Amino acid sequence: MPEPMFKGVLPALVTPFRDGDVDEKAFVALVERQIAGGVHGLVPVGTTGESATLNHDEHRRVTELCVQTAAGRLPVVAGTGSNSTEEAIELTRHAKAVGCDAALVVTPYYNRPSQEGMYAHYAALAEAVQIPILVYNVPGRTGVDISNETLARLAKLPNIVGVKDATGDLARASQQRLMCGEGWTMLTGDDPTALGYLAHGGHGCISVTANVAPEQVSAFFNDAMSGQWQGALYGQDRLIRLHKALFTDASPAPTKFALAHLGLCAEDARLPIAPASEASRKEVLAAMHDAGLV
């Protein structure tokens, strides 16, 4: 079978802020930490990167910084989605222009297009920008769920190369693998079920937890990808509480709290994301202890 375009763990990078602005120095340091931790790719300006509250100039700058810092050492898959097809095309063009290896494009949110509308959205992107595109399906956030049938249609377009599936539906993964065919890249966006997703034929994960624990998450994926299932199960058990803890409050507030506790960036997020609650902080610290981080 052909190798997937992307595999392993690709952190969904946070965007650090300080005094209301993007903290570029902290962002570069976080990227370097991920590379040193052994991750397999980088995903700036996605949901965890608070793309919804970045202005266009900030969005472009963070994308450029990630590409410049990676300097070809790892692939960069930039978030470029929008509920406006024209805006998504503009952001995707920028990602290609600055040297990204692919674009991660979320299904259009809030306006709730039909399956035909979603197909037309991605087809227009694929025609307008010659860059590999991953479809990002996260119905819990967007209000729409792109079907396997629509993905199978999109898989026939040359630069629609795969999916980030954040549904947590493992049966869907097996069905999708069969429907979309060889060469379709399958990444989960759900850390807790990543082990099962890989067993269903998935190739990796765009991970929130990797922000906090890059070495541990990378080791888990290296074990799983090499068939060392006992090692992978150990990693799963060590990380499962952290996977869950990072969503005990609105993301990425718990993740930013964890990074701030490690001294890596300020805890600041942008409204309407409030700081993590006290209950969330306690659970994050306990989970970090379980994972061997504190």
DOVEX-724056 format. One record per residue (C-alpha): residue in three letters; residue number from 1; x, y, z. Coordinates in steps of 0.1 Angstrom, whole numbers, plus 5000, padded with zeros to 4 digits. Each point is the difference from the previous one (the first is absolute). Layout:
BEGIN
<rec><res>ALA</res><n>NUM</n><x>X</x><y>Y</y><z>Z</z></rec>
...
// end
This chain:
BEGIN
<rec><res>MET</res><n>1</n><x>5000</x><y>5000</y><z>5000</z></rec>
<rec><res>PRO</res><n>2</n><x>5012</x><y>5036</y><z>4993</z></rec>
<rec><res>GLU</res><n>3</n><x>5014</x><y>5019</y><z>5029</z></rec>
<rec><res>PRO</res><n>4</n><x>4977</x><y>5027</y><z>5014</z></rec>
<rec><res>MET</res><n>5</n><x>5010</x><y>5036</y><z>4995</z></rec>
<rec><res>PHE</res><n>6</n><x>5001</x><y>5006</y><z>5037</z></rec>
<rec><res>LYS</res><n>7</n><x>5002</x><y>4976</y><z>5030</z></rec>
<rec><res>GLY</res><n>8</n><x>5008</x><y>4999</y><z>5037</z></rec>
<rec><res>VAL</res><n>9</n><x>4993</x><y>5030</y><z>5023</z></rec>
<rec><res>LEU</res><n>10</n><x>4996</x><y>5035</y><z>4987</z></rec>
<rec><res>PRO</res><n>11</n><x>4993</x><y>5024</y><z>5029</z></rec>
<rec><res>ALA</res><n>12</n><x>4972</x><y>5025</y><z>4996</z></rec>
<rec><res>LEU</res><n>13</n><x>5021</x><y>5028</y><z>5012</z></rec>
<rec><res>VAL</res><n>14</n><x>4988</x><y>5026</y><z>5024</z></rec>
<rec><res>THR</res><n>15</n><x>5005</x><y>5037</y><z>4992</z></rec>
<rec><res>PRO</res><n>16</n><x>5016</x><y>5016</y><z>5031</z></rec>
<rec><res>PHE</res><n>17</n><x>4990</x><y>5036</y><z>5009</z></rec>
<rec><res>ARG</res><n>18</n><x>5015</x><y>5026</y><z>5022</z></rec>
<rec><res>ASP</res><n>19</n><x>4984</x><y>5034</y><z>5007</z></rec>
<rec><res>GLY</res><n>20</n><x>4974</x><y>4993</y><z>4974</z></rec>
<rec><res>ASP</res><n>21</n><x>5024</x><y>4993</y><z>4971</z></rec>
<rec><res>VAL</res><n>22</n><x>5015</x><y>4969</y><z>4985</z></rec>
<rec><res>ASP</res><n>23</n><x>5031</x><y>4990</y><z>5020</z></rec>
<rec><res>GLU</res><n>24</n><x>5023</x><y>4992</y><z>4971</z></rec>
<rec><res>LYS</res><n>25</n><x>5030</x><y>4991</y><z>5022</z></rec>
<rec><res>ALA</res><n>26</n><x>4979</x><y>4975</y><z>5020</z></rec>
<rec><res>PHE</res><n>27</n><x>4985</x><y>4985</y><z>4968</z></rec>
<rec><res>VAL</res><n>28</n><x>5034</x><y>4994</y><z>4985</z></rec>
<rec><res>ALA</res><n>29</n><x>5011</x><y>4983</y><z>5032</z></rec>
<rec><res>LEU</res><n>30</n><x>4969</x><y>4978</y><z>5001</z></rec>
<rec><res>VAL</res><n>31</n><x>5007</x><y>4989</y><z>4964</z></rec>
<rec><res>GLU</res><n>32</n><x>5036</x><y>4992</y><z>5008</z></rec>
<rec><res>ARG</res><n>33</n><x>4988</x><y>4980</y><z>5030</z></rec>
<rec><res>GLN</res><n>34</n><x>4977</x><y>4980</y><z>4978</z></rec>
<rec><res>ILE</res><n>35</n><x>5027</x><y>4992</y><z>4975</z></rec>
<rec><res>ALA</res><n>36</n><x>5024</x><y>4990</y><z>5028</z></rec>
<rec><res>GLY</res><n>37</n><x>4972</x><y>4978</y><z>5015</z></rec>
<rec><res>GLY</res><n>38</n><x>4999</x><y>4979</y><z>4968</z></rec>
<rec><res>VAL</res><n>39</n><x>4967</x><y>5010</y><z>4985</z></rec>
<rec><res>HIS</res><n>40</n><x>4993</x><y>4992</y><z>4963</z></rec>
<rec><res>GLY</res><n>41</n><x>4985</x><y>5033</y><z>4988</z></rec>
<rec><res>LEU</res><n>42</n><x>4987</x><y>5033</y><z>5011</z></rec>
<rec><res>VAL</res><n>43</n><x>4965</x><y>5015</y><z>4998</z></rec>
<rec><res>PRO</res><n>44</n><x>4998</x><y>5038</y><z>5007</z></rec>
<rec><res>VAL</res><n>45</n><x>4969</x><y>5022</y><z>5000</z></rec>
<rec><res>GLY</res><n>46</n><x>4974</x><y>4972</y><z>5005</z></rec>
<rec><res>THR</res><n>47</n><x>4973</x><y>5000</y><z>5026</z></rec>
<rec><res>THR</res><n>48</n><x>5024</x><y>4995</y><z>5029</z></rec>
<rec><res>GLY</res><n>49</n><x>5020</x><y>5029</y><z>4985</z></rec>
<rec><res>GLU</res><n>50</n><x>4970</x><y>5022</y><z>5006</z></rec>
<rec><res>SER</res><n>51</n><x>4997</x><y>5008</y><z>4963</z></rec>
<rec><res>ALA</res><n>52</n><x>4964</x><y>5012</y><z>5006</z></rec>
<rec><res>THR</res><n>53</n><x>5013</x><y>5031</y><z>5019</z></rec>
<rec><res>LEU</res><n>54</n><x>5032</x><y>5007</y><z>4980</z></rec>
<rec><res>ASN</res><n>55</n><x>4997</x><y>5028</y><z>4975</z></rec>
<rec><res>HIS</res><n>56</n><x>5012</x><y>4992</y><z>4965</z></rec>
<rec><res>ASP</res><n>57</n><x>5034</x><y>5017</y><z>5005</z></rec>
<rec><res>GLU</res><n>58</n><x>5006</x><y>4979</y><z>5031</z></rec>
<rec><res>HIS</res><n>59</n><x>4989</x><y>4969</y><z>4983</z></rec>
<rec><res>ARG</res><n>60</n><x>5024</x><y>5005</y><z>4972</z></rec>
<rec><res>ARG</res><n>61</n><x>5028</x><y>5010</y><z>5023</z></rec>
<rec><res>VAL</res><n>62</n><x>4997</x><y>4968</y><z>5022</z></rec>
<rec><res>THR</res><n>63</n><x>4999</x><y>4979</y><z>4969</z></rec>
<rec><res>GLU</res><n>64</n><x>5032</x><y>5016</y><z>4986</z></rec>
<rec><res>LEU</res><n>65</n><x>5017</x><y>4997</y><z>5034</z></rec>
<rec><res>CYS</res><n>66</n><x>4993</x><y>4963</y><z>5002</z></rec>
<rec><res>VAL</res><n>67</n><x>5013</x><y>4994</y><z>4965</z></rec>
<rec><res>GLN</res><n>68</n><x>5031</x><y>5021</y><z>5007</z></rec>
<rec><res>THR</res><n>69</n><x>5007</x><y>4982</y><z>5033</z></rec>
<rec><res>ALA</res><n>70</n><x>4994</x><y>4965</y><z>4986</z></rec>
<rec><res>ALA</res><n>71</n><x>5025</x><y>5009</y><z>4972</z></rec>
<rec><res>GLY</res><n>72</n><x>4991</x><y>4968</y><z>4981</z></rec>
<rec><res>ARG</res><n>73</n><x>5007</x><y>4977</y><z>5030</z></rec>
<rec><res>LEU</res><n>74</n><x>4963</x><y>4990</y><z>5002</z></rec>
<rec><res>PRO</res><n>75</n><x>4969</x><y>5005</y><z>4978</z></rec>
<rec><res>VAL</res><n>76</n><x>4978</x><y>5029</y><z>5009</z></rec>
<rec><res>VAL</res><n>77</n><x>4962</x><y>4997</y><z>4995</z></rec>
<rec><res>ALA</res><n>78</n><x>4984</x><y>5034</y><z>5005</z></rec>
<rec><res>GLY</res><n>79</n><x>4964</x><y>5005</y><z>5010</z></rec>
<rec><res>THR</res><n>80</n><x>4983</x><y>5020</y><z>4972</z></rec>
<rec><res>GLY</res><n>81</n><x>4963</x><y>4993</y><z>5004</z></rec>
<rec><res>SER</res><n>82</n><x>4971</x><y>5024</y><z>5000</z></rec>
<rec><res>ASN</res><n>83</n><x>4963</x><y>4999</y><z>4996</z></rec>
<rec><res>SER</res><n>84</n><x>5006</x><y>5023</y><z>4970</z></rec>
<rec><res>THR</res><n>85</n><x>5014</x><y>4981</y><z>4970</z></rec>
<rec><res>GLU</res><n>86</n><x>5017</x><y>5032</y><z>4987</z></rec>
<rec><res>GLU</res><n>87</n><x>5017</x><y>5006</y><z>5033</z></rec>
<rec><res>ALA</res><n>88</n><x>5011</x><y>4964</y><z>5003</z></rec>
<rec><res>ILE</res><n>89</n><x>5015</x><y>5003</y><z>4965</z></rec>
<rec><res>GLU</res><n>90</n><x>5019</x><y>5032</y><z>5010</z></rec>
<rec><res>LEU</res><n>91</n><x>5014</x><y>4984</y><z>5032</z></rec>
<rec><res>THR</res><n>92</n><x>5010</x><y>4968</y><z>4981</z></rec>
<rec><res>ARG</res><n>93</n><x>5018</x><y>5020</y><z>4973</z></rec>
<rec><res>HIS</res><n>94</n><x>5020</x><y>5017</y><z>5027</z></rec>
<rec><res>ALA</res><n>95</n><x>5009</x><y>4967</y><z>5016</z></rec>
<rec><res>LYS</res><n>96</n><x>5013</x><y>4987</y><z>4967</z></rec>
<rec><res>ALA</res><n>97</n><x>5019</x><y>5033</y><z>4993</z></rec>
<rec><res>VAL</res><n>98</n><x>5019</x><y>4998</y><z>5033</z></rec>
<rec><res>GLY</res><n>99</n><x>5010</x><y>4964</y><z>4995</z></rec>
<rec><res>CYS</res><n>100</n><x>4975</x><y>4979</y><z>5019</z></rec>
<rec><res>ASP</res><n>101</n><x>4998</x><y>4963</y><z>4990</z></rec>
<rec><res>ALA</res><n>102</n><x>4963</x><y>4998</y><z>5003</z></rec>
<rec><res>ALA</res><n>103</n><x>4968</x><y>5018</y><z>5012</z></rec>
<rec><res>LEU</res><n>104</n><x>4976</x><y>4988</y><z>5026</z></rec>
<rec><res>VAL</res><n>105</n><x>4965</x><y>5012</y><z>4991</z></rec>
<rec><res>VAL</res><n>106</n><x>4971</x><y>4997</y><z>5024</z></rec>
<rec><res>THR</res><n>107</n><x>4965</x><y>4994</y><z>4987</z></rec>
<rec><res>PRO</res><n>108</n><x>4982</x><y>5033</y><z>4997</z></rec>
<rec><res>TYR</res><n>109</n><x>4985</x><y>5009</y><z>5034</z></rec>
<rec><res>TYR</res><n>110</n><x>4968</x><y>5018</y><z>5011</z></rec>
<rec><res>ASN</res><n>111</n><x>4985</x><y>5003</y><z>4966</z></rec>
<rec><res>ARG</res><n>112</n><x>4995</x><y>4962</y><z>4999</z></rec>
<rec><res>PRO</res><n>113</n><x>5003</x><y>4992</y><z>4963</z></rec>
<rec><res>SER</res><n>114</n><x>4986</x><y>4968</y><z>4985</z></rec>
<rec><res>GLN</res><n>115</n><x>5022</x><y>4971</y><z>4989</z></rec>
<rec><res>GLU</res><n>116</n><x>5000</x><y>5014</y><z>4965</z></rec>
<rec><res>GLY</res><n>117</n><x>5010</x><y>5034</y><z>5013</z></rec>
<rec><res>MET</res><n>118</n><x>5029</x><y>4985</y><z>5019</z></rec>
<rec><res>TYR</res><n>119</n><x>5011</x><y>4981</y><z>4970</z></rec>
<rec><res>ALA</res><n>120</n><x>4999</x><y>5032</y><z>4979</z></rec>
<rec><res>HIS</res><n>121</n><x>5019</x><y>5019</y><z>5027</z></rec>
<rec><res>TYR</res><n>122</n><x>5029</x><y>4976</y><z>4999</z></rec>
<rec><res>ALA</res><n>123</n><x>4999</x><y>4995</y><z>4963</z></rec>
<rec><res>ALA</res><n>124</n><x>5003</x><y>5038</y><z>4995</z></rec>
<rec><res>LEU</res><n>125</n><x>5030</x><y>5000</y><z>5024</z></rec>
<rec><res>ALA</res><n>126</n><x>5017</x><y>4971</y><z>4982</z></rec>
<rec><res>GLU</res><n>127</n><x>4996</x><y>5018</y><z>4967</z></rec>
<rec><res>ALA</res><n>128</n><x>5012</x><y>5034</y><z>5012</z></rec>
<rec><res>VAL</res><n>129</n><x>5031</x><y>4989</y><z>5019</z></rec>
<rec><res>GLN</res><n>130</n><x>5023</x><y>4972</y><z>4991</z></rec>
<rec><res>ILE</res><n>131</n><x>5010</x><y>4988</y><z>5035</z></rec>
<rec><res>PRO</res><n>132</n><x>4991</x><y>4968</y><z>5018</z></rec>
<rec><res>ILE</res><n>133</n><x>4968</x><y>5005</y><z>5020</z></rec>
<rec><res>LEU</res><n>134</n><x>4988</x><y>4981</y><z>5031</z></rec>
<rec><res>VAL</res><n>135</n><x>4963</x><y>5002</y><z>5008</z></rec>
<rec><res>TYR</res><n>136</n><x>4993</x><y>5008</y><z>5037</z></rec>
<rec><res>ASN</res><n>137</n><x>4968</x><y>4984</y><z>5013</z></rec>
<rec><res>VAL</res><n>138</n><x>4990</x><y>5012</y><z>5035</z></rec>
<rec><res>PRO</res><n>139</n><x>4962</x><y>5000</y><z>5001</z></rec>
<rec><res>GLY</res><n>140</n><x>4999</x><y>5008</y><z>5037</z></rec>
<rec><res>ARG</res><n>141</n><x>5014</x><y>5034</y><z>4992</z></rec>
<rec><res>THR</res><n>142</n><x>4988</x><y>5008</y><z>4965</z></rec>
<rec><res>GLY</res><n>143</n><x>4964</x><y>4987</y><z>5000</z></rec>
<rec><res>VAL</res><n>144</n><x>5006</x><y>4979</y><z>4968</z></rec>
<rec><res>ASP</res><n>145</n><x>5013</x><y>4965</y><z>4995</z></rec>
<rec><res>ILE</res><n>146</n><x>5016</x><y>4992</y><z>4967</z></rec>
<rec><res>SER</res><n>147</n><x>4990</x><y>4965</y><z>4990</z></rec>
<rec><res>ASN</res><n>148</n><x>5022</x><y>4972</y><z>4989</z></rec>
<rec><res>GLU</res><n>149</n><x>4982</x><y>5000</y><z>4966</z></rec>
<rec><res>THR</res><n>150</n><x>5010</x><y>5037</y><z>4995</z></rec>
<rec><res>LEU</res><n>151</n><x>5035</x><y>4993</y><z>5011</z></rec>
<rec><res>ALA</res><n>152</n><x>5002</x><y>4971</y><z>4975</z></rec>
<rec><res>ARG</res><n>153</n><x>4990</x><y>5025</y><z>4972</z></rec>
<rec><res>LEU</res><n>154</n><x>5026</x><y>5025</y><z>5012</z></rec>
<rec><res>ALA</res><n>155</n><x>5027</x><y>4973</y><z>5002</z></rec>
<rec><res>LYS</res><n>156</n><x>4998</x><y>4998</y><z>4962</z></rec>
<rec><res>LEU</res><n>157</n><x>5013</x><y>5036</y><z>4997</z></rec>
<rec><res>PRO</res><n>158</n><x>5038</x><y>4999</y><z>4997</z></rec>
<rec><res>ASN</res><n>159</n><x>5009</x><y>5024</y><z>5028</z></rec>
<rec><res>ILE</res><n>160</n><x>4973</x><y>4990</y><z>5026</z></rec>
<rec><res>VAL</res><n>161</n><x>5023</x><y>4975</y><z>5018</z></rec>
<rec><res>GLY</res><n>162</n><x>4984</x><y>4991</y><z>5032</z></rec>
<rec><res>VAL</res><n>163</n><x>4980</x><y>5008</y><z>5032</z></rec>
<rec><res>LYS</res><n>164</n><x>5004</x><y>5012</y><z>5035</z></rec>
<rec><res>ASP</res><n>165</n><x>4971</x><y>4982</y><z>5017</z></rec>
<rec><res>ALA</res><n>166</n><x>4990</x><y>5013</y><z>5034</z></rec>
<rec><res>THR</res><n>167</n><x>4968</x><y>4981</y><z>5003</z></rec>
<rec><res>GLY</res><n>168</n><x>5014</x><y>4972</y><z>5022</z></rec>
<rec><res>ASP</res><n>169</n><x>4979</x><y>4975</y><z>4980</z></rec>
<rec><res>LEU</res><n>170</n><x>5024</x><y>4971</y><z>4994</z></rec>
<rec><res>ALA</res><n>171</n><x>4976</x><y>4980</y><z>4978</z></rec>
<rec><res>ARG</res><n>172</n><x>4999</x><y>5030</y><z>4976</z></rec>
<rec><res>ALA</res><n>173</n><x>5038</x><y>4997</y><z>4996</z></rec>
<rec><res>SER</res><n>174</n><x>4999</x><y>4964</y><z>4986</z></rec>
<rec><res>GLN</res><n>175</n><x>4971</x><y>5009</y><z>4977</z></rec>
<rec><res>GLN</res><n>176</n><x>5018</x><y>5031</y><z>4988</z></rec>
<rec><res>ARG</res><n>177</n><x>5033</x><y>4982</y><z>4994</z></rec>
<rec><res>LEU</res><n>178</n><x>4981</x><y>4976</y><z>4977</z></rec>
<rec><res>MET</res><n>179</n><x>4980</x><y>5026</y><z>4982</z></rec>
<rec><res>CYS</res><n>180</n><x>5028</x><y>5026</y><z>4994</z></rec>
<rec><res>GLY</res><n>181</n><x>5026</x><y>4975</y><z>4988</z></rec>
<rec><res>GLU</res><n>182</n><x>5037</x><y>4996</y><z>5002</z></rec>
<rec><res>GLY</res><n>183</n><x>5020</x><y>5032</y><z>5005</z></rec>
<rec><res>TRP</res><n>184</n><x>4973</x><y>5017</y><z>5021</z></rec>
<rec><res>THR</res><n>185</n><x>5017</x><y>5014</y><z>5031</z></rec>
<rec><res>MET</res><n>186</n><x>4980</x><y>4994</y><z>5032</z></rec>
<rec><res>LEU</res><n>187</n><x>5008</x><y>5021</y><z>5031</z></rec>
<rec><res>THR</res><n>188</n><x>4979</x><y>5002</y><z>5031</z></rec>
<rec><res>GLY</res><n>189</n><x>4994</x><y>5032</y><z>5019</z></rec>
<rec><res>ASP</res><n>190</n><x>4990</x><y>4981</y><z>5031</z></rec>
<rec><res>ASP</res><n>191</n><x>5029</x><y>4991</y><z>5023</z></rec>
<rec><res>PRO</res><n>192</n><x>4982</x><y>4976</y><z>5023</z></rec>
<rec><res>THR</res><n>193</n><x>4989</x><y>4977</y><z>4972</z></rec>
<rec><res>ALA</res><n>194</n><x>5032</x><y>5002</y><z>4979</z></rec>
<rec><res>LEU</res><n>195</n><x>5011</x><y>4965</y><z>5009</z></rec>
<rec><res>GLY</res><n>196</n><x>4968</x><y>4985</y><z>4987</z></rec>
<rec><res>TYR</res><n>197</n><x>5001</x><y>5023</y><z>4970</z></rec>
<rec><res>LEU</res><n>198</n><x>5034</x><y>4986</y><z>4990</z></rec>
<rec><res>ALA</res><n>199</n><x>4987</x><y>4965</y><z>5005</z></rec>
<rec><res>HIS</res><n>200</n><x>4972</x><y>5008</y><z>4975</z></rec>
<rec><res>GLY</res><n>201</n><x>5026</x><y>5010</y><z>4974</z></rec>
<rec><res>GLY</res><n>202</n><x>5006</x><y>5036</y><z>5009</z></rec>
<rec><res>HIS</res><n>203</n><x>5035</x><y>5016</y><z>4995</z></rec>
<rec><res>GLY</res><n>204</n><x>5003</x><y>5025</y><z>5029</z></rec>
<rec><res>CYS</res><n>205</n><x>4986</x><y>5028</y><z>5020</z></rec>
<rec><res>ILE</res><n>206</n><x>4998</x><y>5038</y><z>5000</z></rec>
<rec><res>SER</res><n>207</n><x>5005</x><y>5002</y><z>5037</z></rec>
<rec><res>VAL</res><n>208</n><x>4991</x><y>5025</y><z>5027</z></rec>
<rec><res>THR</res><n>209</n><x>5019</x><y>4980</y><z>5027</z></rec>
<rec><res>ALA</res><n>210</n><x>5032</x><y>5001</y><z>4981</z></rec>
<rec><res>ASN</res><n>211</n><x>5002</x><y>5037</y><z>5009</z></rec>
<rec><res>VAL</res><n>212</n><x>5006</x><y>4991</y><z>5036</z></rec>
<rec><res>ALA</res><n>213</n><x>5017</x><y>4966</y><z>4996</z></rec>
<rec><res>PRO</res><n>214</n><x>5018</x><y>4997</y><z>4966</z></rec>
<rec><res>GLU</res><n>215</n><x>5025</x><y>4974</y><z>5010</z></rec>
<rec><res>GLN</res><n>216</n><x>4974</x><y>4977</y><z>5016</z></rec>
<rec><res>VAL</res><n>217</n><x>4975</x><y>5004</y><z>4972</z></rec>
<rec><res>SER</res><n>218</n><x>5027</x><y>4994</y><z>4974</z></rec>
<rec><res>ALA</res><n>219</n><x>5012</x><y>4969</y><z>5018</z></rec>
<rec><res>PHE</res><n>220</n><x>4964</x><y>4987</y><z>5000</z></rec>
<rec><res>PHE</res><n>221</n><x>4996</x><y>5005</y><z>4963</z></rec>
<rec><res>ASN</res><n>222</n><x>5034</x><y>4985</y><z>4992</z></rec>
<rec><res>ASP</res><n>223</n><x>4991</x><y>4969</y><z>5019</z></rec>
<rec><res>ALA</res><n>224</n><x>4966</x><y>4997</y><z>4983</z></rec>
<rec><res>MET</res><n>225</n><x>5013</x><y>5006</y><z>4965</z></rec>
<rec><res>SER</res><n>226</n><x>5027</x><y>4973</y><z>5005</z></rec>
<rec><res>GLY</res><n>227</n><x>4975</x><y>4975</y><z>5013</z></rec>
<rec><res>GLN</res><n>228</n><x>5013</x><y>5001</y><z>5036</z></rec>
<rec><res>TRP</res><n>229</n><x>4965</x><y>4999</y><z>5014</z></rec>
<rec><res>GLN</res><n>230</n><x>5010</x><y>4993</y><z>5036</z></rec>
<rec><res>GLY</res><n>231</n><x>5021</x><y>5031</y><z>5000</z></rec>
<rec><res>ALA</res><n>232</n><x>4972</x><y>5020</y><z>4984</z></rec>
<rec><res>LEU</res><n>233</n><x>4975</x><y>4987</y><z>5025</z></rec>
<rec><res>TYR</res><n>234</n><x>5024</x><y>5011</y><z>5028</z></rec>
<rec><res>GLY</res><n>235</n><x>5001</x><y>5035</y><z>4984</z></rec>
<rec><res>GLN</res><n>236</n><x>4963</x><y>5001</y><z>4997</z></rec>
<rec><res>ASP</res><n>237</n><x>4995</x><y>4992</y><z>5036</z></rec>
<rec><res>ARG</res><n>238</n><x>5025</x><y>5026</y><z>5011</z></rec>
<rec><res>LEU</res><n>239</n><x>4985</x><y>5027</y><z>4978</z></rec>
<rec><res>ILE</res><n>240</n><x>4962</x><y>4993</y><z>5001</z></rec>
<rec><res>ARG</res><n>241</n><x>4994</x><y>5022</y><z>5031</z></rec>
<rec><res>LEU</res><n>242</n><x>5018</x><y>5029</y><z>4984</z></rec>
<rec><res>HIS</res><n>243</n><x>4981</x><y>4996</y><z>4967</z></rec>
<rec><res>LYS</res><n>244</n><x>4968</x><y>5004</y><z>5019</z></rec>
<rec><res>ALA</res><n>245</n><x>5013</x><y>5027</y><z>5024</z></rec>
<rec><res>LEU</res><n>246</n><x>5009</x><y>5024</y><z>4972</z></rec>
<rec><res>PHE</res><n>247</n><x>4962</x><y>5001</y><z>4991</z></rec>
<rec><res>THR</res><n>248</n><x>4987</x><y>5006</y><z>5036</z></rec>
<rec><res>ASP</res><n>249</n><x>4995</x><y>5036</y><z>4990</z></rec>
<rec><res>ALA</res><n>250</n><x>4997</x><y>5018</y><z>4967</z></rec>
<rec><res>SER</res><n>251</n><x>5030</x><y>4992</y><z>4978</z></rec>
<rec><res>PRO</res><n>252</n><x>5028</x><y>5011</y><z>4999</z></rec>
<rec><res>ALA</res><n>253</n><x>4997</x><y>5016</y><z>5035</z></rec>
<rec><res>PRO</res><n>254</n><x>5011</x><y>4968</y><z>5019</z></rec>
<rec><res>THR</res><n>255</n><x>5028</x><y>4994</y><z>4975</z></rec>
<rec><res>LYS</res><n>256</n><x>5013</x><y>5035</y><z>5005</z></rec>
<rec><res>PHE</res><n>257</n><x>4998</x><y>4996</y><z>5037</z></rec>
<rec><res>ALA</res><n>258</n><x>5021</x><y>4969</y><z>4998</z></rec>
<rec><res>LEU</res><n>259</n><x>5026</x><y>5017</y><z>4978</z></rec>
<rec><res>ALA</res><n>260</n><x>5001</x><y>5030</y><z>5023</z></rec>
<rec><res>HIS</res><n>261</n><x>5006</x><y>4976</y><z>5030</z></rec>
<rec><res>LEU</res><n>262</n><x>5030</x><y>4986</y><z>4981</z></rec>
<rec><res>GLY</res><n>263</n><x>5012</x><y>5036</y><z>4994</z></rec>
<rec><res>LEU</res><n>264</n><x>4997</x><y>4998</y><z>4962</z></rec>
<rec><res>CYS</res><n>265</n><x>4976</x><y>5029</y><z>4993</z></rec>
<rec><res>ALA</res><n>266</n><x>4974</x><y>5022</y><z>5017</z></rec>
<rec><res>GLU</res><n>267</n><x>4966</x><y>4986</y><z>5008</z></rec>
<rec><res>ASP</res><n>268</n><x>4982</x><y>5027</y><z>4980</z></rec>
<rec><res>ALA</res><n>269</n><x>4973</x><y>4990</y><z>4976</z></rec>
<rec><res>ARG</res><n>270</n><x>4977</x><y>5023</y><z>4980</z></rec>
<rec><res>LEU</res><n>271</n><x>4964</x><y>5007</y><z>5010</z></rec>
<rec><res>PRO</res><n>272</n><x>4976</x><y>4983</y><z>4999</z></rec>
<rec><res>ILE</res><n>273</n><x>5024</x><y>4973</y><z>5013</z></rec>
<rec><res>ALA</res><n>274</n><x>5002</x><y>5006</y><z>5037</z></rec>
<rec><res>PRO</res><n>275</n><x>5029</x><y>4988</y><z>5022</z></rec>
<rec><res>ALA</res><n>276</n><x>4996</x><y>4963</y><z>5012</z></rec>
<rec><res>SER</res><n>277</n><x>4979</x><y>4995</y><z>5031</z></rec>
<rec><res>GLU</res><n>278</n><x>5015</x><y>4989</y><z>5033</z></rec>
<rec><res>ALA</res><n>279</n><x>4985</x><y>4966</y><z>4995</z></rec>
<rec><res>SER</res><n>280</n><x>5015</x><y>4997</y><z>4966</z></rec>
<rec><res>ARG</res><n>281</n><x>5035</x><y>5011</y><z>5013</z></rec>
<rec><res>LYS</res><n>282</n><x>5000</x><y>4974</y><z>5027</z></rec>
<rec><res>GLU</res><n>283</n><x>4991</x><y>4972</y><z>4975</z></rec>
<rec><res>VAL</res><n>284</n><x>5026</x><y>5012</y><z>4975</z></rec>
<rec><res>LEU</res><n>285</n><x>5028</x><y>5000</y><z>5027</z></rec>
<rec><res>ALA</res><n>286</n><x>4989</x><y>4965</y><z>5012</z></rec>
<rec><res>ALA</res><n>287</n><x>5001</x><y>4988</y><z>4964</z></rec>
<rec><res>MET</res><n>288</n><x>5034</x><y>5015</y><z>4994</z></rec>
<rec><res>HIS</res><n>289</n><x>5013</x><y>4982</y><z>5030</z></rec>
<rec><res>ASP</res><n>290</n><x>4986</x><y>4967</y><z>4987</z></rec>
<rec><res>ALA</res><n>291</n><x>5017</x><y>5007</y><z>4967</z></rec>
<rec><res>GLY</res><n>292</n><x>5034</x><y>5007</y><z>5017</z></rec>
<rec><res>LEU</res><n>293</n><x>5000</x><y>5036</y><z>4990</z></rec>
<rec><res>VAL</res><n>294</n><x>5001</x><y>5015</y><z>5036</z></rec>
// end
